[in-house]
Amino acid sequence: MDYVFDFSFLESFRSEIISGVRLTILLTVVSILPGFALGTACAVGRLYGPRWLQTAVTIYIEAIRNTPLIIQVFWLFFGLAVLGARIGPFNAAVIALVINTGAYSAEIMRAGFQAIPKGQLEAANCLAMTRRQIFWSIQLPQAAELVYPALVSQFILMMLATSIMSQISVEELTGVGYQVQSITFRGFDVYLVIAVLYLALATMLRLCLHGAAQLAFTRLRKLRTPL
Amino acid sequence: MTVISMNSVHTPVAPQDGAQPMVSFRDVHKSFGALEVLKGIDLDVMPGQVAALIGRSGSGKSTALRCINGLEKINGGELTVCGRNLRARDFELRELRKEVGIVFQSYNLFPHLTVEQNVTLAPRKVNGLDAAESRALAAEVLEQVGLSDKALSYPEQLSGGQQQRVAIARSLAMRPKLMLFDEVTSALDPELTGEVLRVIGKLAAGGMTMVLVTHEMAFARQVADLVVYMHQGRVWEAGKGTMLDDPQTVELRQFVGSGL
């Protein structure tokens, strides 16, 4: 087989590819923190909330984790439009990513909170600290540190999952790739490039999250504990 | 049993007339479900006194100690600590806990914080100390427990004995009127036990009111103004440390004789 690579589309579709990469990064960046915050709030609600809240959070988590992301996106975009609520493709994509990541990180953070020895909370109570102080100073930093590798995986999965958003005409990297190959018919070369770009983006995200961990978890940095 | 030598000699404080006890149990009952653990405890600890609760596992001594700062709620009787009735309607648990420190067998330090941060967390959050005040406070209490050079270490870098001394410093940083010690040396080898007991002995000599649950008989005899032998949820025998040399009951004689 003598296949001749042709990467000339990199030049002719340069601006489209760059805008696709930008959109993928944008979707990821605006979804990670709200998704993590939602997940943490849900973990707290499921662990310490009143009965009704625990039930509500459990239903949310299981509903999201047991249905495909693309159906969630379609439901938000096409489904809500039927009811007259037009939220636009970009907003629909971000909302879907946030509620999806929220559900998964809720369970990850719950594991983190439960892994903290009860004695520490007892000691903090005995030092007259309030529930809120204990949460922010003792529980959250330790829980996040304990489950950080799992959170990083989840955020990278989320970044990769942005690739389905082209289905609702959000022209991120995968959408751009589809357009380019449909014009050039160079599917092999185009998707090879798209895959390499995703690999680079995922590596960058991993490095950023690693850097964030070095800043956030002082003890790990000082004791040089590998994450 | 650990034999320790102390530089400072603790002079027992005799209860003074008219002084209010720091801790007062009156017919205190406590049950866990159907199991009655405390079956009517009466006990007074006066300001400046050191009380040692001794007895077999399951005798209720740890439960009694945990009732003092509200970790366990009593089911019957009256319990007054630092002038607060724990069963009063307007009783504020957090206000009591600002005045009562407790140290546990398992240290319970916060592993993600340095020694200094462990010590200053509650003073900053609860008492509103600023950075400079809290650093000075940390230096003072760490000096008291002999760990001035460990301020920037993390708990995992310390020995068990050092961790326990940090836990003591963390409690002292709240400037408590009363300190509780719940079998604080049970997880330590004899050498480390010695270093922790020396710190507690120094506190006692400094006039701190303390209640300790301990298996260190020699230490109890040496430091305690009041030794309380608990058996089956009751105060079986109580008195000065010398009562261990001349037990009045068969149970205490057997307990002392068992070499615990």
Interface residues (C-beta under 8 A of the other chain):
Chain A: P117 G119 Q120 E122 A123 A124 N125 C126 L127 A128 M129 T130 Q133 S137 I138 P141 Q142 E145 F217 T218 R219 K222 L223
Chain B: N69 L71 R94 E95 R97 K98 V100 G101 I102 F104 S106 N108 L109 F110 P111 H112 L113 T114 L121 A122 K125 V126 Y154 E156 Q157 A167 R170 S171 M174
